[in-house]
Amino acid sequence: MKTSRNLKVATALFVTAAVLDIIAIITQRDALRYFFKPMVLLSLALLYWLSSTSKNKWYLLALLGSFLGDVFLLSNGQLYFILGLGSFLLAHLFYIKIVIDTLDKPKLKIIILPIVIFLGFLLLLLSFLGSHTGNLLIPVGVYGFVISSFGAVSLVSYLNLKTKASLVLFIGALLFIFSDSTLAFNKFVNPTEILDLVVMSSYILAQYVIFRAVVLGEKKG
């Protein structure tokens, strides 16, 4: 009973932080964002801690990387952008590690299709952004390779396992890629307030969906 009540409280904290952060974006209250944006990942970490049966260290590290990325990207300037990019890059590497640990010797034909799909996506993304990124082309390219790899291994995992957890994780990876791609367009090509809202909404949803996938995978194990 107590555990169920704690889960409800943690869920309420996460939803409240997410909604108030979205409201802060809409109303352009930057001071509120400095509080509620970090609270999104902190409350999600609490929700995972209360939901998890095994406390996956790689997922906790991914949440830490995402939290640091959120904090760094609250500030303007190229240095903070690079620090935020690096933090999220590490988070994605930890997500990739989580997916790789679920793979069960997939056949070569299962691996090829995801590589082709996400390599094609990466090349299209970089060809579109390349002339807009300036001296950030290399770090953006490296980050694009990592998020594309996250998408590819997630699709390999789903095609190999065909479980609910692998499907949910793949959906989470796609949402994360969509959010990051939209963020890149918003930063380098055509900044608009509505895209700020799209980026954060899809990012929060991606983090929650990945959380659900991790917990589902633990329950199966």
C-alpha positions in Angstrom: 0.0 0.0 0.0 2.8 2.4 0.9 4.7 1.6 -2.3 1.6 2.2 -4.4 1.0 5.6 -2.6 4.7 6.6 -3.2 4.4 5.7 -6.9 1.3 7.9 -7.2 3.1 10.8 -5.5 6.2 10.4 -7.7 4.0 10.2 -10.8 2.1 13.3 -9.8 5.5 15.1 -9.2 6.7 14.2 -12.7 3.4 15.2 -14.4 3.3 18.5 -12.4 6.9 19.3 -13.3 6.4 18.5 -17.0 3.2 20.6 -17.2 4.6 23.6 -15.4 7.7 23.5 -17.6 5.5 23.5 -20.7 3.5 26.4 -19.2 6.8 28.3 -18.5 7.7 27.8 -22.2 4.3 29.1 -23.4 4.3 32.1 -21.1 8.1 32.7 -21.6 8.8 32.6 -17.9 12.5 31.8 -17.9 12.8 32.0 -14.1 10.2 29.2 -13.8 12.1 27.1 -16.3 15.3 27.2 -14.2 13.3 25.3 -11.5 10.9 23.1 -13.3 13.0 21.9 -16.3 15.5 20.1 -14.0 12.6 18.8 -11.9 11.3 16.8 -14.8 14.3 14.4 -14.8 14.7 14.5 -11.0 11.1 13.4 -10.6 11.4 10.8 -13.3 14.5 9.4 -11.5 12.5 9.2 -8.3 9.7 7.4 -10.2 12.1 4.9 -11.6 13.7 4.3 -8.3 10.3 3.5 -6.8 9.2 1.4 -9.8 12.4 -0.6 -10.4 13.1 -4.1 -9.2 16.8 -4.1 -10.1 18.0 -0.4 -10.3 19.7 -0.5 -13.7 22.9 1.5 -13.2 23.2 2.3 -16.9 19.7 3.8 -16.9 20.4 5.8 -13.8 23.6 7.2 -15.5 21.5 8.0 -18.6 19.1 10.0 -16.5 22.0 11.8 -14.9 23.4 12.7 -18.3 20.0 13.9 -19.4 19.6 15.9 -16.2 23.0 17.6 -16.7 22.1 18.3 -20.4 18.9 20.0 -19.3 20.7 22.2 -16.8 23.5 23.2 -19.3 21.0 24.0 -22.0 19.1 26.4 -19.8 22.0 28.8 -20.3 22.8 30.6 -23.6 26.2 30.5 -25.3 28.3 28.0 -27.3 30.1 26.6 -24.3 26.8 25.6 -22.5 25.5 24.2 -25.8 28.6 22.0 -26.2 28.4 20.9 -22.5 24.7 20.1 -23.0 25.4 18.2 -26.2 28.2 16.2 -24.5 25.9 15.3 -21.6 23.2 14.1 -23.8 25.7 12.2 -26.0 26.8 10.3 -22.9 23.1 9.7 -22.0 22.5 8.1 -25.4 25.6 6.0 -25.1 24.2 4.6 -21.8 20.8 4.0 -23.6 22.6 2.2 -26.3 24.4 0.0 -23.7 21.0 -0.8 -22.2 19.7 -2.0 -25.6 22.8 -4.0 -26.5 22.4 -5.9 -23.2 19.0 -7.1 -24.4 20.2 -8.4 -27.8 20.3 -12.1 -28.4 22.7 -12.7 -31.3 20.5 -11.1 -34.0 20.9 -12.4 -37.6 22.8 -10.3 -40.1 19.7 -9.6 -42.2 18.0 -8.1 -39.1 20.9 -5.8 -38.5 21.3 -4.5 -42.1 17.9 -2.8 -42.4 18.1 -0.6 -39.3 21.7 0.5 -40.3 20.5 1.5 -43.8 17.5 3.4 -42.4 19.3 5.3 -39.7 22.4 5.9 -41.8 20.2 7.4 -44.5 18.5 9.6 -41.8 21.9 10.8 -40.5 23.1 11.7 -44.0 19.9 13.6 -44.8 20.0 15.4 -41.5 23.7 16.5 -41.8 23.2 17.5 -45.5 20.4 19.7 -44.4 22.0 21.2 -41.3 25.6 21.3 -42.6 25.7 24.8 -44.0 23.9 26.2 -40.9 26.1 24.8 -38.1 29.3 26.6 -38.7 32.1 25.5 -36.4 29.8 23.2 -34.6 29.4 20.8 -37.6 31.8 18.1 -36.1 30.2 17.9 -32.6 26.7 18.0 -34.1 27.7 15.3 -36.6 29.1 13.1 -33.8 26.0 13.6 -31.8 23.8 12.8 -34.8 25.8 9.6 -35.3 25.2 8.6 -31.7 21.4 9.3 -31.7 21.1 7.5 -35.1 22.9 4.5 -33.5 20.5 4.5 -30.6 17.6 4.3 -33.1 19.3 1.6 -35.1 20.1 -0.7 -32.2 16.6 -0.1 -30.8 15.1 -1.3 -34.1 17.4 -4.3 -34.2 16.3 -5.1 -30.6 12.7 -5.0 -31.6 13.1 -7.0 -34.8 15.1 -9.6 -32.9 13.0 -9.9 -29.7 9.5 -8.7 -30.7 8.6 -8.0 -27.1 6.5 -5.1 -25.7 9.5 -3.7 -23.9 11.6 -3.6 -27.1 8.8 -2.0 -29.0 8.2 0.7 -26.4 11.9 1.4 -26.2 12.1 1.8 -30.0 9.2 4.3 -29.9 11.0 6.2 -27.1 14.2 6.3 -29.3 12.2 7.6 -32.2 10.6 10.3 -30.0 14.1 11.3 -28.7 15.5 11.5 -32.3 12.5 13.6 -33.4 13.0 16.0 -30.4 16.7 16.3 -31.0 16.2 16.9 -34.8 13.6 19.5 -34.1 15.9 21.2 -31.6 18.7 21.3 -34.2 16.4 22.9 -36.8 15.2 25.3 -34.2 18.7 26.3 -33.1 20.5 26.4 -36.4 17.9 27.0 -39.1 14.7 28.8 -38.1 14.2 29.5 -34.3 10.6 29.8 -33.3 8.7 29.7 -30.0 6.4 27.0 -31.2 9.3 24.7 -31.9 10.6 25.2 -28.3 7.3 23.8 -27.2 7.5 20.9 -29.7 11.1 20.0 -28.6 10.3 19.9 -24.9 7.0 18.1 -25.2 8.5 15.3 -27.4 11.6 15.2 -25.2 9.5 14.7 -22.0 7.4 12.1 -23.7 10.5 10.3 -25.0 12.1 10.1 -21.5 8.8 8.8 -20.0 8.4 6.1 -22.8 12.0 5.0 -22.3 11.4 4.8 -18.6 8.4 2.6 -19.2 10.4 0.3 -21.5 13.2 -0.1 -18.9 10.7 -1.0 -16.2 8.9 -3.4 -18.6 12.2 -5.1 -19.4 13.0 -5.5 -15.7 9.6 -7.1 -15.0 10.1 -9.6 -17.8 13.6 -10.4 -16.5 
